Amino acid sequence: MKPVILLVGRLPGVVETVSSALDDLPVEWLGAHDRDEVERQLDAEPNIACVVIGAGLDDRIRGELIGVIAGRRPDITIHLKDRASGPGGMAPFARSIAGLVLERMVAG
């Protein structure tokens, strides 16, 4: 079974861009762009292994999302992308997080 990673970003194309750049990984990517979508994804997909939140979102929103995610799914990790790497840094960051998830699955 592929791990599921929820990508949260301000731009609607973030999921398509990241998932196509990382299609070599055995990961299922889901996307969300606001709190309502995050809540729907968390409720609909029990196999989410972690959440990656992009840097394009305002800090207040990122903080709110952390609270929502931790409140609904305390079993999953939350990873925040830095702002310094810019929009082009999302795919490499998501790749590194996916690698951690896949290692954890192998370790068992």
C-alpha positions in Angstrom: 0.0 0.0 0.0 1.3 3.4 -0.9 1.6 6.0 1.8 -0.7 9.0 1.4 0.7 12.5 1.9 -1.5 15.6 2.1 0.0 18.7 0.5 -1.4 22.0 1.6 -0.6 25.0 -0.5 -1.9 28.4 -1.5 -1.7 27.8 -5.2 -4.2 25.4 -6.8 -1.5 23.8 -9.0 0.7 22.8 -6.1 -0.5 19.2 -6.0 -0.3 18.7 -9.8 3.2 20.3 -9.9 4.6 18.4 -7.0 3.0 15.0 -7.8 4.1 15.1 -11.4 7.7 16.1 -10.3 7.7 13.2 -7.8 5.8 10.6 -9.8 8.8 8.2 -9.4 8.0 7.8 -5.7 5.5 5.2 -4.5 3.3 7.8 -2.8 -0.3 8.9 -3.2 -0.5 12.7 -3.1 -3.7 14.5 -2.0 -4.1 18.3 -2.0 -5.9 21.0 -0.1 -5.8 24.8 -0.4 -7.8 25.9 2.7 -9.1 24.8 6.0 -12.3 23.2 4.7 -10.4 21.1 2.2 -7.9 20.0 4.8 -10.8 18.9 7.1 -12.5 17.1 4.2 -9.3 15.2 3.3 -8.5 14.3 6.9 -12.0 13.0 7.4 -12.2 11.2 4.0 -8.7 9.5 4.0 -7.7 7.5 7.0 -4.4 6.5 5.5 -2.8 9.9 5.5 0.8 9.4 6.7 1.7 13.1 7.1 0.9 16.6 6.0 3.2 19.0 4.2 2.2 22.7 4.4 3.7 25.1 1.9 5.3 28.4 2.7 2.9 30.5 0.6 0.3 30.5 3.3 0.2 33.2 5.9 1.6 32.3 9.3 -1.8 32.7 11.0 -3.3 30.3 8.5 -0.5 27.8 8.9 -0.9 28.0 12.7 -4.6 27.4 12.4 -4.1 24.4 10.1 -1.6 22.9 12.5 -4.3 23.1 15.2 -6.9 21.6 13.0 -4.7 18.7 11.9 -3.4 17.9 15.3 -6.9 18.1 16.8 -8.4 15.7 14.2 -5.4 13.5 13.5 -2.8 13.5 16.3 -1.4 10.3 14.8 0.2 12.1 11.8 3.2 14.4 11.4 3.0 17.9 10.1 5.9 19.4 8.1 6.2 23.1 7.3 8.2 24.2 4.3 10.6 27.1 4.7 10.1 30.3 2.8 13.8 30.8 1.9 13.7 28.1 -0.8 10.9 29.8 -2.6 8.1 28.1 -4.7 10.6 25.9 -6.5 11.6 24.4 -3.1 8.3 22.6 -2.6 9.0 19.5 -4.7 12.4 18.9 -3.1 11.0 19.4 0.4 8.1 17.1 -0.3 10.5 14.5 -1.7 12.6 14.6 1.5 9.5 14.2 3.6 8.2 11.3 1.4 11.6 9.7 1.8 11.2 9.8 5.6 7.7 8.3 5.4 8.9 5.5 3.1 11.8 4.7 5.4 9.5 4.6 8.4 7.2 2.1 6.5 10.2 -0.1 5.7 11.4 0.0 9.3 8.0 -1.1 10.3 
